[in-house]
Amino acid sequence: MTGSSDKTTTNDKALPGAMLLGIDTARGGRIVTWLLVLICILLAAVEFVWPLHGYFEIEDQPVFYGWFGILVCIALAIFARIIGAILKRREDYYGSLSVSAEEHPAFDLAQEKADA
């Protein structure tokens, strides 16, 4: 990595616990990512040695919960897109009824003097 320092923060407005967890730097983020990948691989490998007893027959397939989770995640993203398209409104949907569209008398728009 040329010209960059791993000690610099990636975001000025980092999450409150980011520094405590060590993920406030680019290097820390990479470490956490690789740890999560390692945990996923180990959990998938455990399925081949640990006997599983699923309620349905499909649950006995190797790494069923992994691919089921990915498929459900993709389905939720597609569903959210469809619902977003259905519920989408025009930009001026509330235009005539909004407070910013109201007419104000000129005397109401003047700056008020207040005792401070």
C-alpha positions in Angstrom: 0.0 0.0 0.0 1.7 3.1 -1.2 1.1 6.4 0.5 -1.5 5.2 2.9 -1.3 4.6 6.6 -3.1 1.9 8.4 -3.3 4.1 11.5 -5.6 6.6 10.0 -9.3 6.4 10.6 -11.5 5.6 7.7 -14.4 7.7 8.9 -14.5 10.7 11.2 -18.0 9.7 12.4 -17.1 6.1 13.3 -19.5 4.0 15.4 -19.1 4.5 19.1 -17.6 1.1 19.8 -15.5 1.0 16.6 -12.3 2.1 18.4 -12.9 -0.4 21.2 -13.3 -3.2 18.8 -10.3 -2.2 16.7 -12.3 -1.7 13.5 -11.8 2.1 13.3 -8.8 1.6 11.0 -8.6 0.0 7.5 -6.4 -2.8 8.9 -8.8 -3.5 11.7 -11.7 -3.8 9.3 -9.8 -6.3 7.1 -8.9 -8.3 10.2 -12.6 -8.5 11.3 -13.7 -9.4 7.7 -11.2 -12.3 7.6 -12.2 -13.5 11.0 -15.9 -13.6 9.9 -14.9 -15.5 6.8 -12.9 -18.0 8.9 -15.8 -18.5 11.3 -18.1 -19.2 8.4 -15.7 -21.7 6.9 -15.3 -23.4 10.3 -19.0 -23.6 10.9 -19.5 -25.1 7.4 -16.8 -27.7 8.1 -18.3 -28.6 11.4 -21.5 -29.7 9.6 -19.6 -32.5 7.9 -18.4 -34.0 11.2 -21.2 -33.2 13.6 -24.3 -35.3 13.1 -27.3 -33.1 12.3 -30.9 -34.1 12.9 -33.2 -31.8 10.9 -36.9 -31.8 11.2 -37.3 -31.8 7.4 -35.3 -34.0 5.0 -33.9 -31.0 3.2 -32.2 -29.8 6.4 -29.9 -32.8 6.3 -28.2 -31.5 3.1 -24.6 -30.2 3.6 -24.4 -26.5 4.5 -28.2 -26.2 4.1 -28.4 -23.2 6.5 -25.7 -21.4 4.6 -27.3 -21.5 1.2 -30.8 -21.1 2.6 -29.6 -17.9 4.3 -28.1 -16.5 1.1 -31.3 -17.3 -0.9 -33.5 -15.7 1.8 -31.3 -12.6 1.8 -31.5 -12.3 -2.0 -35.3 -12.9 -1.9 -35.7 -10.1 0.8 -33.7 -7.7 -1.3 -35.9 -8.4 -4.4 -39.0 -8.1 -2.3 -37.9 -4.8 -0.8 -37.3 -3.5 -4.4 -40.8 -4.5 -5.4 -42.5 -3.0 -2.3 -40.4 0.2 -2.8 -41.6 0.5 -6.4 -45.2 0.0 -5.3 -45.1 2.4 -2.4 -43.1 5.1 -4.2 -44.7 8.5 -4.4 -44.1 11.6 -6.6 -41.8 14.2 -5.2 -44.7 16.7 -4.9 -47.1 14.2 -3.3 -47.7 16.3 -0.2 -47.0 19.6 -2.1 -50.3 21.4 -1.7 -50.8 20.2 1.9 -47.3 20.8 3.2 -46.4 23.6 5.6 -43.8 24.9 3.3 -46.4 25.5 0.6 -48.5 27.7 2.8 -48.7 31.4 2.2 -47.6 33.7 5.0 -48.4 37.3 5.5 -45.5 39.7 5.1 -45.6 40.8 8.8 -45.3 37.2 9.9 -42.1 36.7 8.0 -40.2 39.5 9.8 -37.5 38.7 12.3 -38.8 38.9 15.8 -36.9 40.7 18.6 -36.4 38.7 21.8 -34.9 39.5 25.1 -31.9 37.4 25.6 
